[in-house]
Amino acid sequence: MISVGLLTMTACGGANYKSELPAGFPADVPIISGEIYRARSARFEDGKGFVVDVLTTLSYEEVVAFYADVVGPRGNGYVLVETTRHDTPTRYVSIAVHLGRGADSRLPASHIPNAVQGIHEVEVPEGD
C-alpha cells in the first residue's frame, strides 16, 4: 500500500477511520471517482478539517484536471490534494480540507502551503 504521508502525518487526532464522508464534510469539495478507503475529521496545526483518501483508477493527469479548480484557498482555510505520479493501474489520492480557526479568522497567505497552487506529488520509493 502506498503511504500518502504528508497529509496523513500532518493531521492529528481523530483516528476513527471510515469509508464514508464524515458529517460536516463540505459539499462543495468534490471526491474523485474511486473507493474511499479512509475518511475522517482531523485537527491540523491551523485548525479543524477533514482528510479523505481515495483509491482511483484515474491517471495522474485526470486527477490534476479534476482538482485544478478545487485546490487552494477556500473560505478561512484551503484544500490540499496529494497523489503519486507513478504510472500504475491505481493510485491513492488524499484530499485535505483545512477549515482554518473559525468563521472570523482568515489565514494569512504566508500560512497556506505552496502546494495548494497545484496537486502535490508524493515521492514513492522504487518497488512500491
DSSP file (Angstrom, degrees, kcal/mol; ACC not computed):
  #  RESIDUE AA STRUCTURE BP1 BP2  ACC     N-H-->O    O-->H-N    N-H-->O    O-->H-N    TCO  KAPPA ALPHA  PHI   PSI    X-CA   Y-CA   Z-CA
    1    1 A M              0   0    0      0, 0.0     2,-0.3     0, 0.0   127,-0.0   0.000 360.0 360.0 360.0 134.2    0.0    0.0    0.0
    2    2 A I        -     0   0    0      1,-0.0     2,-0.8   122,-0.0   122,-0.1  -0.614 360.0-136.9 -77.8 134.1    1.3    3.4   -0.9
    3    3 A S        -     0   0    0     -2,-0.3     2,-1.6     1,-0.0     3,-0.2  -0.839   7.7-159.0 -96.2 113.0    1.5    5.7    2.1
    4    4 A V     >  +     0   0    0     -2,-0.8     4,-1.0     1,-0.2     5,-0.1  -0.696  30.3 170.0 -87.8  86.3    0.3    9.2    1.3
    5    5 A G  H  >  +     0   0    0     -2,-1.6     4,-3.7     1,-0.2     5,-0.4   0.861  49.3  63.4 -78.2 -44.5    2.2   10.5    4.2
    6    6 A L  H  > S+     0   0    0      1,-0.2     4,-1.9     2,-0.2    -1,-0.2   0.909 111.4  37.3 -56.6 -49.5    2.3   14.3    4.3
    7    7 A L  H  > S+     0   0    0      2,-0.2     4,-1.8     1,-0.2    -1,-0.2   0.933 120.5  46.4 -67.4 -44.5   -1.4   14.9    4.7
    8    8 A T  H  < S+     0   0    0     -4,-1.0    -2,-0.2     1,-0.2    -1,-0.2   0.896 115.3  45.8 -67.1 -40.1   -2.0   11.9    7.0
    9    9 A M  H  < S+     0   0    0     -4,-3.7    -1,-0.2     1,-0.2    -2,-0.2   0.837 111.0  54.0 -72.0 -31.0    1.0   12.7    9.2
   10   10 A T  H  < S+     0   0    0     -4,-1.9     2,-0.4    -5,-0.4    35,-0.2   0.850  94.0  81.0 -70.7 -33.7    0.1   16.4    9.4
   11   11 A A     <  -     0   0    0     -4,-1.8     2,-0.3    -5,-0.1    33,-0.2  -0.597  68.5-162.2 -78.9 127.2   -3.4   15.6   10.6
   12   12 A C  B     +A   43   0A   0     31,-2.8    31,-1.9    -2,-0.4    -2,-0.1  -0.800  45.4   4.1-108.9 151.4   -3.6   14.9   14.3
   13   13 A G  S    S+     0   0    0     -2,-0.3    30,-0.2    29,-0.2    -2,-0.0  -0.002  79.4  88.0  75.6 178.6   -6.3   13.2   16.3
   14   14 A G        +     0   0    0      1,-0.1    -1,-0.0    28,-0.1    27,-0.0   0.925  40.1 173.2  59.4  54.6   -9.5   11.5   15.0
   15   15 A A        +     0   0    0      1,-0.1     2,-1.4     2,-0.1    -1,-0.1   0.220  40.8 117.5 -79.5  18.4   -8.2    8.0   14.4
   16   16 A N        -     0   0    0     25,-0.2     2,-0.2     2,-0.0    25,-0.2  -0.676  52.2-166.1 -87.3  86.9  -11.8    6.9   13.7
   17   17 A Y        +     0   0    0     -2,-1.4     2,-0.3    23,-0.1    23,-0.2  -0.537  12.1 171.9 -80.6 138.6  -11.4    5.8   10.0
   18   18 A K  B     -B   39   0A   0     21,-1.4    21,-1.3    -2,-0.2    -2,-0.0  -0.914  39.4-129.8-138.4 164.3  -14.4    5.2    7.9
   19   19 A S  S    S+     0   0    0     -2,-0.3     2,-0.3    19,-0.2    17,-0.3   0.140  88.7  67.8-103.2  19.5  -15.1    4.6    4.3
   20   20 A E  S    S-     0   0    0     19,-0.2    -2,-0.1    17,-0.1    19,-0.1  -0.940  98.1 -85.6-131.7 157.8  -17.8    7.2    4.0
   21   21 A L        -     0   0    0     -2,-0.3     3,-0.1     1,-0.1    -2,-0.1  -0.345  48.9-114.9 -63.9 138.4  -17.6   11.0    4.2
   22   22 A P    >   -     0   0    0      0, 0.0     3,-1.9     0, 0.0    -1,-0.1  -0.346  40.7 -84.6 -71.2 155.0  -17.6   12.4    7.8
   23   23 A A  T 3  S+     0   0    0      1,-0.3     0, 0.0    -2,-0.0     0, 0.0  -0.322 116.4  25.6 -56.6 136.4  -20.5   14.5    8.9
   24   24 A G  T 3  S+     0   0    0      1,-0.3    -1,-0.3    -3,-0.1     3,-0.1   0.414  78.2 152.5  88.7  -1.8  -19.9   18.2    8.0
   25   25 A F    <   -     0   0    0     -3,-1.9    -1,-0.3     1,-0.1     2,-0.1  -0.446  58.9 -99.5 -62.0 130.9  -17.6   17.5    5.1
   26   26 A P    >   -     0   0    0      0, 0.0     3,-1.5     0, 0.0    -1,-0.1  -0.292  23.6-147.7 -60.2 127.5  -18.1   20.4    2.7
   27   27 A A  T 3  S+     0   0    0      1,-0.3    -2,-0.1    -3,-0.1     0, 0.0   0.709  94.7  63.5 -67.0 -21.1  -20.5   19.6   -0.1
   28   28 A D  T 3  S+     0   0    0      1,-0.1    -1,-0.3     2,-0.1    -3,-0.0   0.401  84.4  82.6 -88.5   4.7  -18.5   22.0   -2.5
   29   29 A V  S <  S-     0   0    0     -3,-1.5    -1,-0.1    68,-0.0    68,-0.0  -0.915  78.6-144.9-106.0 106.5  -15.3   19.8   -2.3
   30   30 A P        -     0   0    0      0, 0.0     2,-0.5     0, 0.0    -2,-0.1  -0.321   1.2-137.0 -73.9 153.3  -15.8   17.0   -4.8
   31   31 A I        -     0   0    0     -2,-0.0     3,-0.1     3,-0.0     5,-0.0  -0.950  24.9-121.2-109.7 125.7  -14.5   13.5   -4.2
   32   32 A I        -     0   0    0     -2,-0.5    61,-0.1     1,-0.1     2,-0.1  -0.215  40.2 -86.6 -62.8 153.5  -12.9   11.9   -7.2
   33   33 A S  S    S+     0   0    0     21,-0.1    25,-0.3     2,-0.0     2,-0.3  -0.360  87.0  70.3 -65.6 140.5  -14.3    8.6   -8.5
   34   34 A G  S    S-     0   0    0     22,-0.2     2,-0.6    -3,-0.1    22,-0.2  -0.948  88.8 -40.2 147.2-165.5  -13.0    5.5   -6.8
   35   35 A E  E     - C   0  55A   0     20,-2.6    20,-2.7    -2,-0.3     2,-0.7  -0.848  44.2-139.9 -99.7 120.8  -13.1    3.7   -3.5
   36   36 A I  E     + C   0  54A   0     -2,-0.6    18,-0.2   -17,-0.3     3,-0.1  -0.699  28.2 171.2 -74.5 115.7  -13.0    5.8   -0.3
   37   37 A Y  E     +     0   0A   0     16,-1.8     2,-0.3    -2,-0.7    -1,-0.2   0.574  65.3  16.0-105.6 -10.5  -10.8    3.7    1.9
   38   38 A R  E     + C   0  53A   0     15,-1.4    15,-3.5   -19,-0.1    -1,-0.3  -0.887  62.6 164.1-160.7 130.6  -10.3    6.2    4.7
   39   39 A A  E     +BC  18  52A   0    -21,-1.3   -21,-1.4    -2,-0.3     2,-0.3  -0.988  14.1 146.2-147.8 138.1  -12.2    9.4    5.7
   40   40 A R  E     - C   0  51A   0     11,-2.2    11,-2.4    -2,-0.3     2,-0.2  -0.996  47.9 -98.2-163.6 160.7  -12.2   11.3    8.9
   41   41 A S  E     - C   0  50A   0     -2,-0.3     2,-0.3     9,-0.2     9,-0.3  -0.576  48.5-168.8 -75.8 151.8  -12.4   14.6   10.7
   42   42 A A  E     - C   0  49A   0      7,-2.9     7,-2.0    -2,-0.2     2,-0.5  -0.948  25.9-136.3-143.0 160.8   -9.0   15.9   11.6
   43   43 A R  E     -AC  12  48A   0    -31,-1.9   -31,-2.8    -2,-0.3     5,-0.2  -0.978  28.2-173.7-120.2 116.6   -7.2   18.6   13.6
   44   44 A F  E >   - C   0  47A   0      3,-3.4     3,-1.6    -2,-0.5   -33,-0.1  -0.484  42.9 -98.6 -99.2 172.3   -4.4   20.3   11.8
   45   45 A E  T 3  S+     0   0    0      1,-0.3     3,-0.1   -35,-0.2    -1,-0.1   0.809 126.5  47.0 -59.7 -29.0   -1.9   22.9   13.1
   46   46 A D  T 3  S-     0   0    0      1,-0.3    -1,-0.3    65,-0.0     2,-0.3   0.214 126.3 -80.1-101.5  15.0   -4.1   25.6   11.6
   47   47 A G  E <  S-C   44   0A   0     -3,-1.6    -3,-3.4    54,-0.1    -1,-0.3  -0.784  70.8 -20.0 126.2-166.8   -7.4   24.3   12.9
   48   48 A K  E     +CD  43 100A   0     52,-0.8    51,-2.7    -2,-0.3    52,-0.6  -0.234  64.3 126.7 -76.3 164.6  -10.1   21.7   12.2
   49   49 A G  E     -CD  42  98A   0     -7,-2.0    -7,-2.9    49,-0.2     2,-0.3  -0.962  44.7 -88.9 176.8-158.0  -10.7   19.9    8.9
   50   50 A F  E     -CD  41  97A   0     47,-1.9    47,-2.5    -2,-0.3     2,-0.4  -0.971  14.5-156.7-141.8 151.8  -11.1   16.6    7.1
   51   51 A V  E     -CD  40  96A   0    -11,-2.4   -11,-2.2    -2,-0.3     2,-0.4  -0.995  12.5-178.1-130.6 128.0   -8.9   14.1    5.3
   52   52 A V  E     -CD  39  95A   0     43,-2.5    43,-3.1    -2,-0.4     2,-0.5  -0.993   7.8-162.7-127.0 125.7  -10.3   11.7    2.7
   53   53 A D  E     -CD  38  94A   0    -15,-3.5   -16,-1.8    -2,-0.4   -15,-1.4  -0.928  11.0-173.6-110.7 130.3   -8.2    9.1    1.0
   54   54 A V  E     -CD  36  93A   0     39,-3.1    39,-2.9    -2,-0.5     2,-0.6  -0.958  21.0-145.3-126.8 139.2   -9.4    7.5   -2.3
   55   55 A L  E     +CD  35  92A   0    -20,-2.7   -20,-2.6    -2,-0.4     2,-0.3  -0.929  34.7 173.9 -99.8 121.0   -8.1    4.7   -4.4
   56   56 A T  E     - D   0  91A   0     35,-2.8    35,-2.5    -2,-0.6   -22,-0.2  -0.877  41.8-145.9-129.5 158.2   -8.8    5.5   -8.0
   57   57 A T        +     0   0    0     -2,-0.3   -23,-0.1    33,-0.2    -1,-0.1   0.368  67.4 114.8 -99.2   1.6   -8.0    4.1  -11.5
   58   58 A L  S    S-     0   0    0    -25,-0.3    -2,-0.1    33,-0.1    33,-0.0  -0.374  70.8-108.6 -71.5 152.6   -7.8    7.6  -13.0
   59   59 A S     >  -     0   0    0      1,-0.1     4,-2.2    -2,-0.1     5,-0.2  -0.243  27.7-105.1 -75.0 166.6   -4.4    8.8  -14.3
   60   60 A Y  H  > S+     0   0    0      1,-0.2     4,-2.6     2,-0.2     5,-0.2   0.924 123.3  52.2 -55.2 -46.6   -2.3   11.4  -12.7
   61   61 A E  H  > S+     0   0    0      1,-0.2     4,-2.4     2,-0.2    -1,-0.2   0.871 108.3  50.5 -61.8 -38.1   -3.3   13.9  -15.4
   62   62 A E  H  > S+     0   0    0      2,-0.2     4,-2.4     1,-0.2    -1,-0.2   0.879 110.0  50.2 -67.7 -37.6   -7.0   13.1  -14.8
   63   63 A V  H  X S+     0   0    0     -4,-2.2     4,-2.1     2,-0.2    -2,-0.2   0.938 111.5  48.6 -63.8 -46.3   -6.6   13.7  -11.0
   64   64 A V  H  X S+     0   0    0     -4,-2.6     4,-0.7     1,-0.2    -2,-0.2   0.928 113.6  46.6 -59.7 -46.2   -4.8   17.0  -11.7
   65   65 A A  H >< S+     0   0    0     -4,-2.4     3,-0.6     1,-0.2     4,-0.4   0.897 110.5  53.1 -63.4 -40.8   -7.6   18.1  -14.1
   66   66 A F  H 3< S+     0   0    0     -4,-2.4     3,-0.3     1,-0.2    -1,-0.2   0.891 119.1  33.7 -62.8 -40.6  -10.3   17.0  -11.7
   67   67 A Y  H >X S+     0   0    0     -4,-2.1     4,-2.1     1,-0.2     3,-1.7   0.347  85.6 106.2 -99.5   6.5   -8.9   19.1   -8.8
   68   68 A A  T << S+     0   0    0     -4,-0.7    -1,-0.2    -3,-0.6    -2,-0.1   0.858  89.7  36.1 -54.9 -39.7   -7.5   22.0  -10.8
   69   69 A D  T 34 S+     0   0    0     -4,-0.4    -1,-0.3    -3,-0.3    -2,-0.1   0.330 116.8  55.8 -96.5   7.8  -10.3   24.4   -9.7
   70   70 A V  T <4 S+     0   0    0     -3,-1.7     9,-0.2   -41,-0.0    -2,-0.2   0.793  83.4  85.4-107.5 -40.4  -10.5   23.0   -6.1
   71   71 A V  S  < S+     0   0    0     -4,-2.1     9,-0.2     7,-0.1    48,-0.1  -0.318  74.5  43.5 -68.0 147.5   -7.0   23.2   -4.6
   72   72 A G  E    S-E   79   0A   0      7,-2.4     7,-2.4    46,-0.1    45,-0.1  -0.705  98.5  -1.1 118.9-169.2   -6.0   26.4   -3.0
   73   73 A P  E     +E   78   0A   0      0, 0.0     2,-0.3     0, 0.0     5,-0.3  -0.218  57.4 177.7 -57.5 142.4   -7.6   28.9   -0.6
   74   74 A R  E >   -E   77   0A   0      3,-2.4     3,-2.9    24,-0.2     2,-0.1  -0.896  55.3 -54.0-149.9 113.6  -11.1   28.2    0.4
   75   75 A G  T 3  S-     0   0    0     -2,-0.3    -1,-0.1     1,-0.3    25,-0.1  -0.327 123.0 -15.9  55.2-123.9  -13.0   30.3    2.9
   76   76 A N  T 3  S+     0   0    0     23,-0.3    31,-0.5    30,-0.1    25,-0.3   0.393 140.7  23.0 -90.5   2.0  -10.9   30.6    6.0
   77   77 A G  E <  S-E   74   0A   0     -3,-2.9    -3,-2.4    23,-0.1     2,-0.3  -0.249  80.0-110.9-136.6-138.7   -8.7   27.7    5.0
   78   78 A Y  E     -EF  73  98A   0     20,-1.4    20,-3.0    -5,-0.3     2,-0.4  -0.981  13.5-118.1-163.1 166.6   -7.6   25.8    2.0
   79   79 A V  E     -EF  72  97A   0     -7,-2.4    -7,-2.4    -2,-0.3     2,-0.4  -0.963  25.7-171.3-116.1 132.6   -7.8   22.5    0.1
   80   80 A L  E     - F   0  96A   0     16,-2.7    16,-3.2    -2,-0.4     2,-0.4  -0.979   1.8-166.4-124.2 135.5   -4.7   20.4   -0.5
   81   81 A V  E     - F   0  95A   0     -2,-0.4    39,-2.6    37,-0.4     2,-0.4  -0.981   3.8-172.6-125.1 134.9   -4.6   17.3   -2.7
   82   82 A E  E     +gF 120  94A   0     12,-2.5    12,-2.7    -2,-0.4     2,-0.3  -0.954  15.1 147.9-123.1 145.3   -1.8   14.8   -2.9
   83   83 A T  E     -gF 121  93A   0     37,-2.0    39,-2.3    -2,-0.4     2,-0.3  -0.946  42.7 -99.9-157.3 175.9   -1.3   11.9   -5.2
   84   84 A T        -     0   0    0      8,-0.6    39,-0.1    -2,-0.3    37,-0.0  -0.768  13.3-148.4-103.0 152.6    1.6    9.9   -6.8
   85   85 A R        +     0   0    0     37,-0.4   -25,-0.2    -2,-0.3   -24,-0.1   0.566  56.5 124.5 -94.6  -9.8    2.7   10.5  -10.4
   86   86 A H  S    S-     0   0    0      1,-0.1     2,-1.6   -26,-0.1   -26,-0.1  -0.181  70.2-118.9 -53.5 141.0    3.8    6.9  -10.9
   87   87 A D        +     0   0    0    -28,-0.1    -1,-0.1   -27,-0.0    -2,-0.1  -0.634  61.4 140.0 -86.0  84.5    2.2    5.3  -13.9
   88   88 A T        -     0   0    0     -2,-1.6     3,-0.0     2,-0.1     0, 0.0  -0.814  66.1-108.4-123.7 162.5    0.3    2.5  -12.2
   89   89 A P  S    S+     0   0    0      0, 0.0     2,-0.3     0, 0.0    -1,-0.1   0.820 104.6  23.9 -63.2 -30.3   -3.2    1.0  -12.7
   90   90 A T        -     0   0    0    -35,-0.0     2,-0.3     2,-0.0   -33,-0.2  -0.941  68.8-171.5-132.4 156.9   -4.4    2.5   -9.5
   91   91 A R  E     -D   56   0A   0    -35,-2.5   -35,-2.8    -2,-0.3     2,-0.4  -0.982  23.3-119.8-144.3 155.3   -3.3    5.4   -7.4
   92   92 A Y  E     -D   55   0A   0     -2,-0.3    -8,-0.6   -37,-0.2     2,-0.4  -0.805  23.7-166.5 -95.7 137.2   -4.1    6.9   -4.0
   93   93 A V  E     -DF  54  83A   0    -39,-2.9   -39,-3.1    -2,-0.4     2,-0.5  -0.994   1.8-163.1-123.9 128.1   -5.5   10.4   -3.8
   94   94 A S  E     -DF  53  82A   0    -12,-2.7   -12,-2.5    -2,-0.4     2,-0.5  -0.959   2.0-166.1-116.5 124.2   -5.6   12.2   -0.5
   95   95 A I  E     -DF  52  81A   0    -43,-3.1   -43,-2.5    -2,-0.5     2,-0.5  -0.941   3.5-170.6-111.8 120.8   -7.8   15.3   -0.1
   96   96 A A  E     -DF  51  80A   0    -16,-3.2   -16,-2.7    -2,-0.5     2,-0.7  -0.955   5.2-164.4-114.0 126.2   -7.3   17.5    3.0
   97   97 A V  E     -DF  50  79A   0    -47,-2.5   -47,-1.9    -2,-0.5     2,-0.6  -0.933   5.3-162.9-110.4 110.0   -9.7   20.3    3.7
   98   98 A H  E     -DF  49  78A   0    -20,-3.0   -20,-1.4    -2,-0.7   -49,-0.2  -0.834   5.5-171.1 -92.8 121.2   -8.4   22.8    6.2
   99   99 A L  E     -     0   0A   0    -51,-2.7     3,-0.4    -2,-0.6   -23,-0.3   0.614  30.9-135.8 -88.4 -12.8  -11.2   24.9    7.7
  100  100 A G  E     -D   48   0A   0    -52,-0.6   -52,-0.8     1,-0.2    -1,-0.3  -0.411  41.4 -54.5  84.4-167.4   -9.0   27.4    9.5
  101  101 A R  S    S-     0   0    0    -25,-0.3     2,-0.2     1,-0.3    -1,-0.2   0.180 100.3 -50.6-100.3  16.6   -9.5   28.6   13.0
  102  102 A G    >   -     0   0    0     -3,-0.4     3,-1.2     3,-0.2    -1,-0.3  -0.645  66.1 -67.3 136.0 168.6  -13.1   29.8   12.8
  103  103 A A  T 3  S+     0   0    0      1,-0.3    -1,-0.1    -2,-0.2    -2,-0.0   0.784 126.2  45.6 -62.8 -30.2  -15.5   32.0   10.9
  104  104 A D  T 3  S+     0   0    0     -3,-0.1     2,-0.4     2,-0.0    -1,-0.3   0.493  97.2  85.2 -94.9  -2.7  -13.8   35.3   11.8
  105  105 A S    <   -     0   0    0     -3,-1.2     2,-0.5     2,-0.0    -3,-0.2  -0.822  56.3-163.5-103.9 139.4  -10.2   34.3   11.2
  106  106 A R        -     0   0    0     -2,-0.4   -30,-0.1    -5,-0.1   -29,-0.1  -0.970  24.3-123.1-114.9 131.2   -8.5   34.4    7.8
  107  107 A L        -     0   0    0    -31,-0.5     5,-0.1    -2,-0.5     2,-0.1  -0.581  30.1-118.3 -70.5 129.4   -5.3   32.5    7.2
  108  108 A P    >   -     0   0    0      0, 0.0     3,-2.4     0, 0.0     4,-0.5  -0.421  24.7-115.5 -62.6 146.7   -2.6   34.8    6.1
  109  109 A A  G >  S+     0   0    0      1,-0.3     3,-1.3     2,-0.2    -2,-0.1   0.813 114.7  65.9 -54.5 -30.9   -1.4   33.9    2.6
  110  110 A S  G 3  S+     0   0    0      1,-0.3    -1,-0.3     4,-0.0     4,-0.1   0.701  97.4  55.0 -66.8 -17.9    2.0   33.0    4.1
  111  111 A H  G <  S+     0   0    0     -3,-2.4    -1,-0.3     2,-0.1    -2,-0.2   0.545  86.7  90.7 -90.7  -8.5    0.4   30.2    6.1
  112  112 A I  S <  S-     0   0    0     -3,-1.3   -35,-0.0    -4,-0.5   -34,-0.0  -0.794  86.0-117.6 -90.7 120.4   -1.1   28.5    3.0
  113  113 A P    >   -     0   0    0      0, 0.0     3,-1.7     0, 0.0     4,-0.1  -0.138  13.1-121.6 -58.7 149.8    1.5   26.0    1.7
  114  114 A N  G >  S+     0   0    0      1,-0.3     3,-2.1     2,-0.2     4,-0.2   0.789 106.8  75.3 -58.2 -27.5    2.9   26.4   -1.8
  115  115 A A  G >  S+     0   0    0      1,-0.3     3,-1.7     2,-0.2    -1,-0.3   0.713  78.0  72.8 -62.2 -19.8    1.5   23.0   -2.6
  116  116 A V  G <  S+     0   0    0     -3,-1.7    -1,-0.3     1,-0.3    -2,-0.2   0.603  79.1  75.8 -73.6  -6.2   -2.0   24.5   -2.8
  117  117 A Q  G <  S-     0   0    0     -3,-2.1    -1,-0.3    -4,-0.1     2,-0.3   0.640 118.4 -17.9 -74.4 -12.0   -1.0   26.1   -6.1
  118  118 A G  S <  S-     0   0    0     -3,-1.7     2,-0.4    -4,-0.2   -37,-0.4  -0.927  98.2 -49.1-169.0-171.8   -1.4   22.6   -7.7
  119  119 A I        -     0   0    0     -2,-0.3     2,-0.4   -39,-0.1   -37,-0.2  -0.635  54.6-130.4 -79.2 129.7   -1.5   19.0   -6.9
  120  120 A H  E     -g   82   0A   0    -39,-2.6   -37,-2.0    -2,-0.4     2,-0.4  -0.666  17.3-141.4 -82.1 131.0    1.3   17.9   -4.6
  121  121 A E  E     -g   83   0A   0     -2,-0.4     2,-0.5   -39,-0.2   -37,-0.2  -0.793   8.6-144.1 -94.8 133.6    3.2   14.8   -5.8
  122  122 A V        -     0   0    0    -39,-2.3   -37,-0.4    -2,-0.4     2,-0.3  -0.841  16.9-126.4 -97.4 128.2    4.2   12.3   -3.2
  123  123 A E        -     0   0    0     -2,-0.5   -39,-0.0   -39,-0.1    -1,-0.0  -0.570  25.5-167.6 -71.7 131.5    7.6   10.6   -3.7
  124  124 A V        -     0   0    0     -2,-0.3     3,-0.1  -122,-0.1     4,-0.1  -0.988  23.3-118.0-122.6 125.1    7.3    6.8   -3.6
  125  125 A P    >   -     0   0    0      0, 0.0     3,-1.7     0, 0.0     0, 0.0  -0.243  43.2 -88.6 -59.5 149.1   10.4    4.7   -3.4
  126  126 A E  T 3  S+     0   0    0      1,-0.2     0, 0.0     2,-0.1     0, 0.0  -0.270 113.7  35.2 -56.0 141.8   11.1    2.3   -6.3
  127  127 A G  T 3         0   0    0     -3,-0.1    -1,-0.2     0, 0.0     0, 0.0   0.243 360.0 360.0  96.6 -12.1    9.4   -1.1   -5.9
  128  128 A D    <         0   0    0     -3,-1.7    -2,-0.1    -4,-0.1  -126,-0.0   0.431 360.0 360.0 -89.7 360.0    6.3    0.2   -4.1
